[in-house]
Amino acid sequence: MTHDSAEPELPYGVGPWPGGPEAWPDDPRYDRELLAEGDRRNVVDQYRYWTMDAIVADLDTRRHRFHVAIENWQHDMNIGAIVRSANAFLAAEVHIIGRRRWNRRGAMVTDRYQHVRHHEDVAAFAAWAEAEGLPILAIDNVDGSEPLDRTDVPERCVLLFGQEGPGLSPEALAAASAVVEITQYGSTRSINASAAGAVVMYEWCRRWAEPRRS
């Protein structure tokens, strides 16, 4: 069995492959159980009936050049939602800084298709980024931050997000080569951390990603 029954059943997808086993495609990417029972997973139609390993392997051929990093001190449920967005926008890798265990609820199992790396603390993460030659862009609306729409966002970079409420730690802000904020127009001081993550990842894709071919 190559998929997990704990993955949520969704009100879309496809039923069993038409025509029964005699009509199944002769392709190792296809999961025989999914062919028999149908595929209701939260995946795009291109990957219907594919095994999880086959999907990851295909994503690996075209991942984008930005990474996503998240500080994990408070078991913030927004972490899972940021991971889900990282999968949607095809980040190279997600980095969890701090506690190894993180709240996966908001990820909706997309972490199974996304490479996730753990760093013990900010210093270890910053050392990794320096060794890889990746500038760190901290996302936080603190004094001195620059508006995202007027900031140079490199093609190769790490987008660093903090926890809901306190934002990024002083150590994380100090490790960043730039601190950027999302321009807002209403009365609230900040937007939800997972929403901020989606906005910034989309902005990276707007500048650097190739148009998706259907």
Secondary structure, 3 states (H helix, E strand, C coil): CCCCCCCCCCCCCECCCCCCHHHCCCCCCECHHHHHHCECCCCCHHHCCECHHHHHHHHHCCCCCEEEEEEECCCCCHHHHHHHHHHHCCCCCEEEEECCCCCCHHHCCHHHHCCEEEECCHHHHHHHHHHHCCCEEEECCCCCCEEHHHCCCCCCEEEEECECCCECCHHHHHHCCEEEECCCCCCCCCCCHHHHHHHHHHHHHHHHCCCCCC
